[in-house]
Amino acid sequence: MAFHLEGDPLNVNPTLEVRAGERVRVVVRNEDRGLMHDFAVPALEVGLSPLRWNESDDVIFDAPDEPGTYEYICRPHQLMMRGTIRVH
């Protein structure tokens, strides 16, 4: 159970690098049979509804204007599925 970039299965819960003010689109595909997953950036009040196995959805948001780091999580599995969005 982890987030991966498409085509890069070895990079677990990657740091997402974005520019301040950039429009960001994150596509999430649940490939874990029998588990529900979502994607959320609590500090930015951004999130997807839970996805069942083999479902996908996307979320579009604007990165903050101020540089910084923001945590992203899968709310049901946030102890294992968490990463960082770095705004610069």
MARTOR-532328 format. One record per residue: residue in three letters; x, y, z of N, C-alpha, C, CB in turn. Coordinates in pm, whole numbers, padded with zeros to 5 digits, always signed. Glycine has a CB too. Layout:
<rs>
ALAXYZXYZXYZXYZ
...
</rs>
This chain:
<rs>
MET+00085-00118+00000+00000+00000+00000+00089+00123+00000-00096+00000+00122
ALA+00092+00190-00113+00172+00311-00126+00128+00385-00251+00325+00279-00130
PHE+00163+00512-00258+00145+00589-00380+00269+00570-00467+00121+00742-00349
HIS+00247+00565-00599+00356+00554-00695+00326+00645-00813+00374+00406-00743
LEU+00430+00697-00875+00412+00768-01001+00396+00664-01111+00533+00863-01031
GLU+00312+00693-01208+00292+00600-01319+00426+00570-01386+00192+00657-01421
GLY+00454+00442-01404+00577+00400-01469+00699+00398-01378+00604+00490-01582
ASP+00681+00428-01249+00793+00431-01155+00754+00360-01025+00836+00577-01126
PRO+00737+00228-01030+00688+00156-00912+00786+00149-00795+00651+00018-00952
LEU+00911+00183-00818+01010+00175-00711+01016+00301-00625+01146+00148-00770
ASN+00962+00410-00673+00961+00536-00600+00834+00542-00515+00970+00659-00697
VAL+00845+00501-00391+00730+00487-00302+00696+00622-00237+00757+00381-00193
ASN+00569+00658-00239+00521+00783-00180+00612+00900-00219+00514+00771-00026
PRO+00622+00926-00348+00719+01024-00397+00689+01167-00353+00726+01019-00547
THR+00794+01247-00348+00777+01391-00328+00737+01451-00461+00908+01458-00273
LEU+00628+01526-00461+00579+01591-00582+00631+01734-00582+00422+01588-00589
GLU+00704+01770-00685+00764+01903-00697+00675+01989-00787+00910+01895-00754
VAL+00627+02103-00736+00542+02193-00815+00587+02337-00792+00392+02176-00777
ARG+00552+02424-00884+00582+02566-00871+00469+02637-00797+00605+02630-01010
ALA+00503+02740-00726+00402+02821-00655+00299+02872-00755+00469+02941-00581
GLY+00172+02855-00721+00063+02902-00806+00030+02810-00923+00096+03035-00857
GLU+00106+02704-00942+00084+02612-01056-00046+02534-01039+00203+02515-01070
ARG-00117+02513-01148-00233+02424-01147-00182+02281-01150-00330+02453-01268
VAL-00229+02199-01057-00181+02063-01039-00297+01966-01062-00120+02043-00897
ARG-00270+01860-01136-00368+01752-01155-00305+01622-01108-00414+01741-01306
VAL-00371+01557-01014-00325+01429-00962-00430+01324-00998-00301+01434-00806
VAL-00386+01220-01067-00474+01108-01104-00440+00992-01011-00457+01067-01256
VAL-00542+00935-00950-00523+00823-00859-00599+00703-00914-00572+00858-00715
ARG-00528+00590-00923-00589+00464-00965-00566+00363-00853-00530+00412-01102
ASN-00674+00305-00804-00665+00206-00697-00638+00069-00757-00795+00205-00612
GLU-00520+00015-00730-00482-00116-00782-00476-00222-00672-00347-00108-00851
ASP-00533-00190-00555-00533-00283-00442-00670-00345-00425-00490-00212-00312
ARG-00683-00467-00473-00811-00540-00465-00856-00551-00319-00798-00682-00528
GLY-00982-00517-00296-01041-00531-00164-01017-00413-00071-00989-00653-00101
LEU-00945-00311-00116-00917-00194-00031-00971-00067-00096-00767-00180-00005
MET-01014+00025-00013-01056+00157-00059-00939+00253-00035-01186+00206+00014
HIS-00913+00339-00135-00809+00440-00122-00864+00575-00166-00683+00402-00204
ASP-00802+00681-00116-00834+00815-00163-00704+00895-00167-00941+00884-00071
PHE-00715+01023-00192-00600+01113-00195-00647+01244-00136-00542+01132-00342
ALA-00570+01298-00043-00608+01425+00018-00484+01506+00055-00695+01402+00143
VAL-00499+01638+00046-00398+01732+00096-00471+01817+00199-00334+01821-00023
PRO-00473+01772+00325-00555+01838+00426-00527+01987+00441-00533+01773+00557
ALA-00402+02030+00435-00370+02172+00454-00428+02260+00344-00220+02190+00461
LEU-00454+02200+00228-00509+02275+00115-00658+02248+00095-00433+02241-00012
GLU-00716+02166+00184-00857+02128+00175-00890+02068+00038-00947+02250+00201
VAL-00802+01978-00007-00815+01910-00135-00832+01761-00108-00692+01937-00228
GLY-00923+01695-00180-00936+01551-00161-01028+01486-00261-00985+01523-00024
LEU-01007+01356-00276-01092+01271-00360-01181+01186-00271-01007+01181-00453
SER-01294+01145-00324-01377+01046-00256-01307+00911-00265-01520+01040-00319
PRO-01337+00821-00173-01274+00689-00175-01299+00615-00307-01324+00605-00059
LEU-01195+00546-00351-01200+00469-00475-01193+00320-00444-01086+00510-00570
ARG-01276+00243-00512-01270+00097-00501-01163+00044-00595-01408+00033-00533
TRP-01132-00085-00583-01034-00149-00669-01066-00124-00816-01028-00299-00640
ASN-00966-00090-00891-00971-00069-01035-01045+00059-01075-01037-00187-01100
GLU-01080+00143-00981-01140+00274-01012-01029+00379-01014-01251+00312-00908
SER-01054+00487-01087-00961+00599-01087-01040+00729-01090-00864+00591-01208
ASP-00975+00834-01048-01034+00968-01049-00918+01067-01042-01136+00988-00929
ASP-00948+01193-01063-00844+01294-01053-00893+01411-00969-00802+01342-01192
VAL-00797+01485-00918-00825+01606-00844-00735+01715-00902-00801+01587-00688
ILE-00793+01832-00921-00720+01946-00975-00725+02058-00871-00780+01993-01114
PHE-00608+02116-00845-00601+02225-00748-00485+02316-00784-00586+02170-00604
ASP-00487+02436-00730-00378+02530-00749-00282+02521-00631-00431+02675-00766
ALA-00154+02506-00661-00054+02506-00555-00055+02642-00486+00089+02473-00612
PRO-00024+02644-00359-00019+02772-00288+00082+02868-00352+00017+02750-00141
ASP+00059+02997-00332+00150+03098-00386+00280+03106-00306+00082+03234-00386
GLU+00279+03056-00184+00396+03060-00099+00470+02926-00105+00357+03094+00046
PRO+00601+02928-00122+00678+02803-00117+00661+02735+00019+00827+02831-00144
GLY+00672+02605+00018+00660+02528+00141+00638+02382+00109+00548+02582+00228
THR+00615+02303+00213+00586+02161+00195+00449+02131+00254+00696+02073+00261
TYR+00380+02042+00186+00243+02005+00223+00232+01854+00214+00138+02075+00130
GLU+00172+01795+00314+00159+01650+00317+00036+01605+00236+00149+01600+00462
TYR+00053+01497+00160-00062+01431+00099-00074+01293+00161-00047+01421-00057
ILE-00199+01245+00168-00226+01118+00237-00338+01042+00167-00262+01143+00385
CYS-00345+00914+00198-00465+00834+00176-00531+00829+00314-00433+00686+00117
ARG-00646+00889+00329-00705+00901+00463-00727+00767+00532-00837+00973+00454
PRO-00775+00661+00463-00791+00534+00535-00659+00468+00575-00870+00440+00449
HIS-00550+00501+00508-00421+00434+00532-00309+00535+00552-00387+00340+00415
GLN-00338+00642+00623-00243+00753+00631-00114+00722+00705-00308+00869+00695
LEU-00109+00613+00780+00017+00578+00845+00118+00525+00744-00007+00475+00955
MET+00071+00463+00635+00160+00406+00534+00162+00485+00404+00119+00263+00506
MET+00048+00540+00368+00034+00607+00239+00034+00757+00261-00097+00563+00165
ARG+00153+00815+00258+00169+00958+00281+00295+01004+00210+00174+00992+00434
GLY+00290+01127+00165+00405+01184+00096+00402+01335+00108+00409+01141-00051
THR+00489+01399+00032+00505+01544+00042+00490+01609-00094+00641+01580+00103
ILE+00424+01723-00094+00422+01812-00210+00513+01928-00175+00274+01861-00248
ARG+00617+01949-00255+00710+02059-00230+00680+02171-00330+00859+02011-00242
VAL+00641+02285-00277+00610+02402-00359+00730+02494-00357+00481+02477-00308
HIS+00780+02530-00478+00896+02621-00485+00876+02723-00593+01026+02544-00509
</rs>
